[in-house]
Amino acid sequence: MAAPMRGMSVLRQAFQGLVRPAGGQVCRQVQHRCYSTPGHVQVDMNSETGVATVRLNRPPVNSLNLDVLTELSIALEKLETDKSCKAMVLASAAPGIFSAGLDILEMYQSTPERCVAFWRALQDAWLNLYGSRLITMAAIEGHSPAGGCLLAMSCDYRVMAEGKFQIGLNETKLGIVAPFWFTDVMLNTIGHRETEKALQLGALYSAQQALSIGLVDKVVPLAEVMPTVEGELKNWLQIPAAARVITKTSMRKAVLDRLRSQKEKDAQFFADFINRDSVQKSLGMYIASLQKKKN
Ligand SMILES: CCCCCCCCCCC/C=C/C(=O)SCCNC(=O)CCNC(=O)[C@H](O)C(C)(C)COP(=O)(O)OP(=O)(O)OC[C@H]1O[C@@H](n2cnc3c(N)ncnc32)[C@H](O)[C@@H]1OP(=O)(O)O
C-alpha cells in the first residue's frame, strides 16, 4: 500500500484504491488514471467523476522554474482536450507549501534568452489555466506567495488551510513589480482598492485575512482542505457546463486577450527589466535574506 497522502485519511485512500505497483509509483485502480508521475507535475485523473488532481511536485517549495511551468502547461493542455475531464484541482505534493512562486534563480544572473524562454512558459501556463473551460479549484495546503498566489487566483475557487500559511503578491518586497496580468487577475479577484494596497505593500496575508478580503473563498483545517474542495466541486458540477463555460469565458476574455495581444513584447520587457543592475541587486539581497533565515 502506498504511504498515506497528506490531508487524506488512510480509509479514504483505501476506498479509492491507491496501490503501489511494481514500478514504485503511486497509481490508482479502476477509475483512476495517472497521466504523469516522474516529473514535477503529477496528474491523477478520476475517470468516474471527471475530476483531475494536478499536484505540483518540486520539493522543497514548488518554486516554478522553466521545467515546472512547461510541464504544467502541457498537463493543462492535455486535460483541456480530454472530453471526459470536467474539473481540475490544483494542489501540491510538497508538505506545507502550495508554491513559493517563480523560481528566483531563473531571474537572477540568468541570460536574456533563458529569461525570455522562462517568461513564455509562465505566460502559456497562465493562459491555459485562467482560460480553461474546466472548473478549476485551488487546494491551498501551504504558503502561496507571488506566482503561487497567481496560480491560486487563476482558479475558479480557492480553499486554504488555516494556520501559519501566507498568500499574496509580494513582488515589491523583492524589488520587482507584478506584471500587468498578475495585477488584472488580482483586480478581478479582490477589487481595485484592496489590490492597490496589496500590490504596493507586497502584502502577504494569513488565511483568515485572505478570506476577509475575498482572496480565498474558504478557510478550513489542513486535513479538511481536500474534502472541502471535493464537496464544493459537487455544487459546481451540477451547473450545465456550456452555460458555465460561456459565463467564465466572457468574464475573463478581456484580461486573457490583453496578454495574448502582446506576449512577445511582455517577454522582452520582462527580460530587460529583470536584467537591470538595480533589480539584480535587489534579487541578490532577497536571496541572501532567504538563506540567512536558516543560519
Ligand atoms: C513596470 C512593470 C514591470 C514588470 C516587469 C516584470 C517584473 C518581474 C515580475 C516577476 C514576478 C515574480 C513573481 C514571483 O513569484 S517571485 C518569487 C517570490 N517568492 C517569494 O518571495 C517566496 C520566497 N520564499 C519564502 O518566503 C519561503 O521559502 C517560504 C515561506 C515559501 C517557505 O519557507 P520554508 O521555511 O518552508 O522554506 P525555506 O525558506 O527554508 O526555503 C527552502 C529552500 O527553497 C529556497 N526558495 C524558497 N523560495 C524560493 C523561490 N521562490 N525560488 C527559488 N528558491 C526558493 C530557499 O532559498 C531555500 O533554499 P536553500 O535550502 O538552498 O537555502
PDBQT file of the ligand as one rigid body, heavy atoms in Angstrom, charges set to zero:
ROOT
HETATM    1  C1  LIG A 301       6.651  48.247 -14.984  1.00  0.00    +0.000 C 
HETATM    2  C2  LIG A 301       6.283  46.801 -14.838  1.00  0.00    +0.000 C 
HETATM    3  C3  LIG A 301       7.463  45.897 -14.992  1.00  0.00    +0.000 C 
HETATM    4  C4  LIG A 301       7.107  44.430 -14.790  1.00  0.00    +0.000 C 
HETATM    5  C5  LIG A 301       8.176  43.553 -15.358  1.00  0.00    +0.000 C 
HETATM    6  C6  LIG A 301       8.227  42.166 -14.759  1.00  0.00    +0.000 C 
HETATM    7  C7  LIG A 301       8.987  42.118 -13.441  1.00  0.00    +0.000 C 
HETATM    8  C8  LIG A 301       9.214  40.765 -12.896  1.00  0.00    +0.000 C 
HETATM    9  C9  LIG A 301       7.999  40.135 -12.327  1.00  0.00    +0.000 C 
HETATM   10  C10 LIG A 301       8.302  38.832 -11.672  1.00  0.00    +0.000 C 
HETATM   11  C11 LIG A 301       7.143  38.305 -10.916  1.00  0.00    +0.000 C 
HETATM   12  C12 LIG A 301       7.610  37.401  -9.838  1.00  0.00    +0.000 C 
HETATM   13  C13 LIG A 301       6.866  36.531  -9.272  1.00  0.00    +0.000 C 
HETATM   14  C14 LIG A 301       7.388  35.602  -8.227  1.00  0.00    +0.000 C 
HETATM   15  O1  LIG A 301       6.792  34.603  -7.979  1.00  0.00    +0.000 OA
HETATM   16  S1  LIG A 301       8.882  35.960  -7.444  1.00  0.00    +0.000 SA
HETATM   17  C15 LIG A 301       9.054  34.747  -6.169  1.00  0.00    +0.000 C 
HETATM   18  C16 LIG A 301       8.520  35.280  -4.887  1.00  0.00    +0.000 C 
HETATM   19  N1  LIG A 301       8.549  34.257  -3.862  1.00  0.00    +0.000 N 
HETATM   20  C17 LIG A 301       8.846  34.509  -2.609  1.00  0.00    +0.000 C 
HETATM   21  O2  LIG A 301       9.113  35.627  -2.225  1.00  0.00    +0.000 OA
HETATM   22  C18 LIG A 301       8.871  33.335  -1.667  1.00  0.00    +0.000 C 
HETATM   23  C19 LIG A 301      10.227  33.167  -1.041  1.00  0.00    +0.000 C 
HETATM   24  N2  LIG A 301      10.231  32.002  -0.173  1.00  0.00    +0.000 N 
HETATM   25  C20 LIG A 301       9.755  32.037   1.093  1.00  0.00    +0.000 C 
HETATM   26  O3  LIG A 301       9.279  33.026   1.591  1.00  0.00    +0.000 OA
HETATM   27  C21 LIG A 301       9.848  30.760   1.866  1.00  0.00    +0.000 C 
HETATM   28  O4  LIG A 301      10.752  29.905   1.200  1.00  0.00    +0.000 OA
HETATM   29  C22 LIG A 301       8.507  30.029   2.022  1.00  0.00    +0.000 C 
HETATM   30  C23 LIG A 301       7.615  30.806   3.021  1.00  0.00    +0.000 C 
HETATM   31  C24 LIG A 301       7.785  29.889   0.686  1.00  0.00    +0.000 C 
HETATM   32  C25 LIG A 301       8.765  28.624   2.606  1.00  0.00    +0.000 C 
HETATM   33  O5  LIG A 301       9.517  28.751   3.788  1.00  0.00    +0.000 OA
HETATM   34  P1  LIG A 301      10.312  27.495   4.364  1.00  0.00    +0.000 P 
HETATM   35  O6  LIG A 301      10.894  27.927   5.663  1.00  0.00    +0.000 OA
HETATM   36  O7  LIG A 301       9.440  26.307   4.343  1.00  0.00    +0.000 OA
HETATM   37  O8  LIG A 301      11.441  27.200   3.296  1.00  0.00    +0.000 OA
HETATM   38  P2  LIG A 301      12.829  27.966   3.083  1.00  0.00    +0.000 P 
HETATM   39  O9  LIG A 301      12.635  29.433   3.125  1.00  0.00    +0.000 OA
HETATM   40  O10 LIG A 301      13.848  27.390   4.015  1.00  0.00    +0.000 OA
HETATM   41  O11 LIG A 301      13.183  27.569   1.582  1.00  0.00    +0.000 OA
HETATM   42  C26 LIG A 301      13.700  26.291   1.243  1.00  0.00    +0.000 C 
HETATM   43  C27 LIG A 301      14.656  26.455   0.094  1.00  0.00    +0.000 C 
HETATM   44  O12 LIG A 301      13.936  26.947  -1.042  1.00  0.00    +0.000 OA
HETATM   45  C28 LIG A 301      14.526  28.179  -1.494  1.00  0.00    +0.000 C 
HETATM   46  N3  LIG A 301      13.443  29.017  -2.047  1.00  0.00    +0.000 N 
HETATM   47  C29 LIG A 301      12.375  29.487  -1.409  1.00  0.00    +0.000 A 
HETATM   48  N4  LIG A 301      11.593  30.172  -2.241  1.00  0.00    +0.000 NA
HETATM   49  C30 LIG A 301      12.182  30.140  -3.442  1.00  0.00    +0.000 A 
HETATM   50  C31 LIG A 301      11.872  30.696  -4.710  1.00  0.00    +0.000 A 
HETATM   51  N5  LIG A 301      10.747  31.391  -4.948  1.00  0.00    +0.000 N 
HETATM   52  N6  LIG A 301      12.722  30.482  -5.724  1.00  0.00    +0.000 NA
HETATM   53  C32 LIG A 301      13.847  29.767  -5.545  1.00  0.00    +0.000 A 
HETATM   54  N7  LIG A 301      14.213  29.217  -4.356  1.00  0.00    +0.000 NA
HETATM   55  C33 LIG A 301      13.381  29.406  -3.327  1.00  0.00    +0.000 A 
HETATM   56  C34 LIG A 301      15.153  28.766  -0.248  1.00  0.00    +0.000 C 
HETATM   57  O13 LIG A 301      16.132  29.699  -0.585  1.00  0.00    +0.000 OA
HETATM   58  C35 LIG A 301      15.705  27.520   0.384  1.00  0.00    +0.000 C 
HETATM   59  O14 LIG A 301      16.866  27.156  -0.352  1.00  0.00    +0.000 OA
HETATM   60  P3  LIG A 301      18.150  26.515   0.359  1.00  0.00    +0.000 P 
HETATM   61  O15 LIG A 301      17.665  25.272   1.040  1.00  0.00    +0.000 OA
HETATM   62  O16 LIG A 301      19.114  26.254  -0.752  1.00  0.00    +0.000 OA
HETATM   63  O17 LIG A 301      18.642  27.564   1.327  1.00  0.00    +0.000 OA
ENDROOT
TORSDOF 0
